């Protein structure tokens, strides 16, 4: 497969490395199976990887959250519902934006802005691709995030992420075209 990020604007080396690894995996109808994903192949990216399990439109379970992402959230979030970190009015849109990745299928590059409980602002880039879970269902989305920027490192240890907003979302054609979704 050619570089899946051809024509996509990203300067984040982690996004490019994660996309190249995902593109190298064997696919079934454009989507790799979970058992083909080998964490040991991308050890330096693992602290930035997050796995979303699409349980229902109201429940996007965070199955695995890398240590760098946990640190940026300021709390352990593995097992939680990703939508708990999205403004309530945007939850259906946020859920749909992630579901389309498995339905189309496609990749997604997102620029995110997060606000902590004490008002600090963090920005990051995340890239996501679909993965087949149990029974070959396309119900997992693997994200790799860049480290948070614009964070006041001297802030209190107890500061926790409160709300996350999308600054920009770009879908990535992985062979099935681009989803007809806009938020």
VMD Tcl script that draws the C-alpha trace (Angstrom):
set ca {
  {0.00 0.00 0.00}
  {1.26 3.48 -0.76}
  {1.72 6.00 2.03}
  {-1.82 6.38 3.45}
  {-0.93 9.93 4.43}
  {-0.14 11.12 0.90}
  {-1.74 14.54 0.60}
  {-2.62 14.68 4.32}
  {-1.17 17.62 6.26}
  {0.65 16.39 9.35}
  {4.06 17.16 10.70}
  {3.76 14.75 13.62}
  {6.32 11.98 13.25}
  {4.26 9.68 15.53}
  {1.24 9.99 13.23}
  {3.34 9.10 10.19}
  {5.01 6.15 11.94}
  {1.68 4.79 13.21}
  {0.05 5.15 9.77}
  {2.97 3.37 8.11}
  {2.76 0.49 10.61}
  {-1.03 0.17 10.22}
  {-0.68 0.22 6.41}
  {1.84 -2.65 6.60}
  {-0.62 -4.99 8.33}
  {-2.47 -7.68 6.32}
  {-6.09 -6.67 5.72}
  {-9.48 -8.32 5.35}
  {-11.72 -6.00 3.32}
  {-9.33 -3.07 4.00}
  {-9.21 -3.60 7.79}
  {-6.55 -5.60 9.69}
  {-7.43 -8.11 12.39}
  {-6.46 -7.38 15.97}
  {-4.19 -10.45 16.10}
  {-2.02 -9.03 13.31}
  {-1.24 -5.91 15.35}
  {2.04 -6.50 17.16}
  {2.76 -3.92 19.88}
  {6.40 -5.00 19.99}
  {6.78 -3.71 16.42}
  {6.15 -0.11 17.57}
  {7.48 0.07 21.15}
  {8.23 3.81 21.14}
  {4.62 4.59 20.07}
  {2.91 2.45 22.73}
  {2.74 5.19 25.42}
  {0.67 7.21 22.91}
  {-1.72 4.47 21.76}
  {-5.39 4.34 22.77}
  {-7.82 1.60 21.75}
  {-11.52 2.47 21.51}
  {-14.02 -0.40 21.48}
  {-17.28 0.54 19.77}
  {-19.78 -1.05 22.16}
  {-22.74 1.18 21.22}
  {-23.21 4.75 19.97}
  {-23.42 5.80 23.64}
  {-20.43 3.69 24.81}
  {-16.96 3.93 23.26}
  {-14.96 1.96 25.81}
  {-11.31 2.89 26.26}
  {-9.87 -0.64 26.24}
  {-6.24 0.38 26.45}
  {-4.72 3.78 27.20}
  {-0.99 4.36 26.88}
  {0.93 5.85 29.79}
  {1.65 9.18 28.05}
  {-2.05 9.69 27.34}
  {-2.99 8.71 30.90}
  {-0.52 11.29 32.17}
  {-2.03 13.99 29.94}
  {-5.55 13.12 31.17}
  {-4.29 13.35 34.75}
  {-6.09 10.14 35.71}
  {-6.43 6.49 34.78}
  {-9.11 6.24 32.10}
  {-8.79 2.65 30.87}
  {-12.26 1.06 30.89}
  {-14.06 4.42 30.87}
  {-16.40 5.74 28.20}
  {-14.53 8.12 25.88}
  {-17.73 10.14 25.51}
  {-17.49 11.12 29.20}
  {-14.71 13.49 28.08}
  {-16.77 15.14 25.33}
  {-19.23 17.98 25.91}
  {-22.67 16.44 26.33}
  {-24.21 18.23 23.33}
  {-21.40 16.93 21.06}
  {-21.45 13.30 22.19}
  {-23.68 11.95 19.37}
  {-21.53 13.75 16.77}
  {-18.27 12.58 18.37}
  {-19.54 9.01 18.48}
  {-20.67 9.10 14.85}
  {-17.32 10.56 13.74}
  {-15.53 7.53 15.20}
  {-18.10 4.94 14.09}
  {-17.72 5.99 10.43}
  {-14.08 4.87 10.54}
  {-15.21 1.26 10.86}
  {-18.28 1.55 8.61}
  {-16.64 3.22 5.58}
  {-13.75 2.13 6.35}
  {-11.32 5.05 6.63}
  {-8.62 6.58 8.78}
  {-8.93 9.86 10.63}
  {-6.51 12.62 11.60}
  {-7.77 14.96 14.32}
  {-6.42 18.11 15.91}
  {-7.77 18.23 19.48}
  {-8.02 20.95 22.11}
  {-8.52 19.86 25.71}
  {-9.32 21.94 28.76}
  {-8.48 20.70 32.25}
  {-10.51 21.36 35.38}
  {-8.18 24.20 36.33}
  {-8.55 25.81 32.90}
  {-5.25 24.78 31.33}
  {-5.37 24.19 27.59}
  {-3.66 21.29 25.81}
  {-3.55 20.58 22.08}
  {-2.59 17.35 20.38}
  {-2.88 15.49 17.12}
  {-4.38 11.99 17.00}
  {-4.51 9.57 14.10}
  {-6.91 6.63 14.04}
  {-7.51 3.49 11.99}
  {-10.05 0.64 12.20}
  {-9.16 -2.84 13.44}
  {-11.23 -6.05 13.42}
  {-11.95 -7.43 16.87}
  {-13.63 -10.64 17.98}
  {-15.63 -12.45 15.33}
  {-13.96 -10.30 12.65}
  {-16.26 -7.37 13.49}
  {-14.78 -3.97 12.67}
  {-15.41 -2.59 16.16}
  {-12.03 -1.33 17.33}
  {-10.38 1.98 16.53}
  {-6.68 2.33 17.31}
  {-5.50 5.89 17.93}
  {-1.98 7.23 18.29}
  {-1.67 10.69 19.82}
  {1.11 13.22 19.84}
  {2.19 14.55 23.24}
  {0.02 17.36 24.58}
  {1.33 20.85 23.93}
  {0.76 24.21 25.62}
  {0.48 22.53 28.99}
  {1.65 24.26 32.15}
  {3.94 21.52 33.45}
  {4.25 23.23 36.83}
  {0.50 22.88 37.52}
  {-0.97 20.73 40.24}
  {-0.58 16.97 39.93}
  {-4.32 16.52 40.51}
  {-5.35 18.51 37.42}
  {-7.58 16.35 35.21}
  {-8.89 16.67 31.69}
  {-12.47 17.89 31.70}
  {-13.52 18.56 28.09}
  {-12.09 17.71 24.69}
  {-12.98 19.55 21.45}
  {-12.08 18.89 17.84}
  {-10.27 21.76 16.13}
  {-9.99 19.96 12.78}
  {-10.90 16.50 11.49}
  {-9.59 14.99 8.25}
  {-10.64 11.56 7.06}
  {-8.07 9.40 5.29}
  {-8.99 7.28 2.27}
  {-7.69 3.73 2.86}
  {-9.35 2.31 -0.23}
  {-13.09 2.80 0.27}
  {-13.29 6.55 -0.36}
  {-13.96 9.25 2.19}
  {-16.92 9.18 4.57}
  {-19.69 11.68 3.92}
  {-19.54 13.03 7.46}
  {-18.99 16.59 8.63}
  {-19.33 18.00 12.11}
}
mol new
graphics top color blue
foreach p $ca { graphics top sphere $p radius 0.5 }
foreach p [lrange $ca 0 end-1] q [lrange $ca 1 end] { graphics top cylinder $p $q radius 0.2 }
display resetview
